[in-house]
Amino acid sequence: MTPIKTALLAYGLSGKIFHAPFLATNEGFELYAVLERNTQKAKNDFPDVKSYVSLEELLVDDTIELVVVNTPNNTHFELAKQCLQAKKHVLLEKPATATPEEFLELMELAKSVKKHLLIYQNRRWSSDICAAKEIIKLGKLGDIVEVHLRFDRFRPAISAKGFKENELPGSGILYDLGSHLIDQAISIFGKPKKHYVQKGMYRNGTLVDDYAFVHLLFENQVNAFITVSMHVLDIQPGIVIHGTKGSFIKDFCDEQENQLMAGMAPNHPDFGLELENKEGKLTYVDENNNVITELVPSQKGNFNGLFDEVYECIRNEKPFSVRNEEILEQITLLNTK
């Protein structure tokens, strides 16, 4: 296995928590360089990492094969474009771009330079949504009628992060959190036939949406209802699925982010394990018309699965499961006015 020499374009929360720990511990990668224009914090954690103060300087380093674009949403398109033009593979944070036109341009550019454009949708590898996918696959719910995916927070105050609170491309809670849930729904059910999007602004002085609701209608009349909000004090179950034979209810409770924030390395044996008493509740009617209720524990969450796929895609040309056609559909929905 030849590690992919990788550069990060930022070392804030995203770089420090969601990327560097995996690049440093997954044998398919080498955390080779970080772009830090002002302070070189990455070296405190990774003394051997190269530190660059300009993107231009980083991109002329021929050793770098993959660049992780993990900068604010409004910069994704231009930075990814520059990296592809420099003949680098790109792992691009969600939301990939603000408009479908921008993403189509990146797709065409990646094709022309024969490099991979890969979108970082890590929550496809969360323990909670993986549990829901497995329940659907088992067929105990029968034909799926409706799916509810929620991302609830209680943050009524305006954040100090200007790039999230100002009217910039890709700002607002629908782009920030809704991109995860729309991606999860599309990954399970495919391209929706119809959609409805409603956004709201409820915080005093807000310039961006802090509430959003999306209704997606898929083939076989499957309805997906997606809600993201900063105004829920009593957090609701994140996953609710109803079918013709049963129901499945589960909290959003993947532990990987909490473990990373606490400093646990992704190669720790306990990484990704679900907390006790967080099982999903499955209720269904069996072949004898008996109502059965079961508690369903999740498998381990595995954000590393995304990085494993990135490696296989770049080194061995294997398909990346987060298909760009699905991302294009996601961005089209996020861009609904």
N, C-alpha and C positions, 0 to 999 in steps of 0.2 A: 504494500500500500504506500503510494507516494503522496504525502500530505499536500493539500492545496494551500499555497501561500496566499493568505487573505489579509485584506486591509479593512479597517473600520473607518467610516467617515465622521464618527462622533463617539465620544466616551462619556455621555450623560447616562441617564437611567437606562435607556435602551441598550447602549453599547456595553455598559458595565454589568447589567443584570441579564439581558436576554441574548446577548451574542458572545461576548468575550469568554464567559465560563464554558461554553460549548466548543468554541474554536480552540480553547486552550486544553480541553480534556478529550475531545473526539480525535482519535488517531488519524482521521482522514483530513485533518486541517492543521495548519500552523498559523497562529495569530502573529502575523509578521509585522504589520504596521498599523498605526492609528493617526488620523488627522486631528491635531489639536492646535488650533491657531494661537491660543493664549496660554493656557497652563497645561503642562505635561503630566496629567494625573494618571494616565495609563501605566506609566513607568513605575509608579508606586506599587502596582499590583503585578506587573509583568516587566521586570527590569530589562529583559532582552528585546523588547518590542522596539521597532523603529518609530520615531515620532516625526511627523511632517507638519509644517506650518502652513502649507498651501496645497490645494488640490493639484495644481499643475506639477508641482514637485513630486507628489505621490504618483501621479499617473505616468510619469516618464520612467518610473522604476519598473524595468522589465521583469523583475523577479515576481512582482505581484500578479497573480492570476485572477483572483476574485475580489471584488470590492462590494462591501456591504453598505448600501445607502440607507442609513438609519438616522437621517436628519429630519427636521420639521417637514410636515406634509407638503407645504407650499414649495419646497425646494426639490422634491423627488424627481420631477420630470427633467429639469435642466441638469441636475447632477447625474442622474442615470444616463442621460443622453451623452454627457461628456465622458463618462466611464466607458460606455459602449464604443464611442468614437475612438477611444484610446485602446481598443481591442482587449478590454477586460470583460470577464463574466461578471454579471451583476445579480446580487441578492438584494431585492428592493423591499423595504418595509411597506406594510399596508398603511393607509390606502395607497395603492401604487401610484396613481396620478389623480388629478382632480376631474379630468374629463376623459371620455372614451377616445376622443381624437388624439389626445396626448399619448394614451396607451397604445393605440394603433401605430403611431409614429415610432414608439420605442420597439414594438414588436417587429416592424419592418426593418428598423435599423439593426436590431440584434440578428435578424436573418441575413442581412447584407454583409455584416462583418463576421458572420459565422461564430457568434458567441451566444451564451445562454442568458436569457432574461428570466429570472426566477423570483417569484413573489413570496415573501415571508408571511404566511398565514399559519402561525404556530398553533393557534387554538384548534386546529383540526386534530391535534395530537393531545388535547386535554382529556383527562380521565373521564370527565362527566359526559362530554359529547360522544366519546368512544363507547361508553356504556349505552347511551341512547341508540347509537347505530347498531350495536349488537342486538339489542332488544327488538328493533325493527326487523333485523335480518332473521331472527329466530321465528318470526311470524306469529307469536302469541297474541299480538294486538290485532290480528286480522288485517283488513285493508285500512290504511291510515286515513283518517278524516281530517284531523287538525293537529298542528304542532305549534306550541307557544315557546318562543325563546326570548328570554328577558336578560337585560344587563342593568341592574338597579344600583344606583348610588344615591347618597344624600349629601350633596355639595351645593348648597344654595348660594354660596359666596363666589364672586368672580375670582378665577385663578390668577396668580401672578405671572403665569406663562403666557406671554403676549402672543406667541405664534399659535396658541390654541384659542385665544379669546378675541383676536382681531379678525376682521373680515378679509381673510386671506384664502386663496384656493385650497380646498381640502380641509377647511376648519369646521368646527361644530361636532356635536356628539354623534350625529349619524355617520359621518366619515370616520370618526375616532373609534367608537365602539360598535356602531351598526355594521361596519365592514366585517367584523368578526362573525356576527350572527348571520348576516346575509351569505357570507362565504360558507358557513356551516350548513345552512339550508340548501344551497346550491350543490354542495358536495354530496348531500344525501339524495336529493330529488331531481337534480339536473336543472335545466333552464326553465324558468317560470313562463307560463303562457300569458299571464296578466299580472299587473302589479298596481298597487296604490301606495303612495307615500304621503305622510303628513308630518310636518315639523312644527315645533313650537319654541317660543322664547319666553321664559317665565321669570328668570332672575332679574332683579332690578339693575338696569344699566347694561344688560348683556347685548352683545353685538352678533352673537352666533346662537344657533339652535342648541338648547339644553334638554330637549325632549324630541323623540321621534317615534313614529309608529309606521310599520310597513306590513302590508298584506300581500303575500305572494300566492298565486294560484298555479299549481303544477299539473302535470298530466295525472290522470286518474282522479282528478278532483281533490287532490291533496291541498289543504290550506295551511300556510305557514304565517303565523302572526308574530311579528318581531317588535319588541319595545325596548327602547334605551332611554334612560331618564336619570337626571340628577336630583329628582324630587321624591324619592321613595325612602322614607325613614324606616318602614317595616319591610325589609327585603323579602321579595316573593320568590317562590321556586323558579329556578332559571330554565328548567326544561319540563314541559308538560306535553304529553303525547296521548291522543285519544284515537282509538281505532274501532272497527266494528266488533271486536271481541275483547277489548280491554283497554287499560290506561297505564301509563308510566309517568311517575312524577319524581323529579330529582332536583336538588339544589345545584346551582353552579358552585362547585367545591374543589376544583382542581388545586392541588397544593404546590405545584411547581414554582409559581411566582413567589409565594410566601417563603418557600425553602431557599430560593435564589436570593431573595432580599435578606434572609438570615445568614447567608454566606455558605450554604450547603452546596457542594460541587455536584454537577450532574452525574458523575460516576460514583457517587455515594450509594450504597446498597438500598438506602431508604428513600432515595430521590424518586418523587412521583407517586409515592404511596398515599392513598386516600386516608383521611382521618377516620377514626372510629365513629360510628353512629351517623355516618353521612351516606348510607346506602340509599339507592333509589327504591321506590315502592312500585312494584308491578302487581296489578290486579287484572285478572282475566278469567274468562269462562272456558273450562276445559271441555273435552269431547263428551263428558257425561253431564254437561250443563251445570257443573259445580263452579262456584265462584272461589277462585284461588288467589291468595295474596302472598307475595314473596318479597323479601328484602334482597336487593341485588347489589352486591359490592362491585365497585369499578376495578378494572385492571389498572396497572400503574400508568400514570400519565407519562408521556414520552416526547417532549419537545426535541429530543435528540433524533427522533425519527425523521424530522424535517432535514436536519443536517446530514443524516445518512443518505437521504434521497438526493440532496444537493451534490454530495460526493459522487454517487453513482451516475448522476446525470452528466456531470462534467468529465469524470474520468472514463466512464464506460458507456456513455450515450444512452442510458436507460431513461425511460419516461419519468418526468416529475409529476406527482399526482395532483399538485395544484396547477391545473392547466390554464394557460393564458386566455383561452377562450372563456373559461369560467370567470376569470378576473375581469375580462372585458364586460361581461354581463353584469358583474357586481358594480363596476364603476358606472355603467349606464344607469343602474338603479340609484346609486348614491347621488348621481348628478341630476336626478329628477327635480324639476323646479316646482 
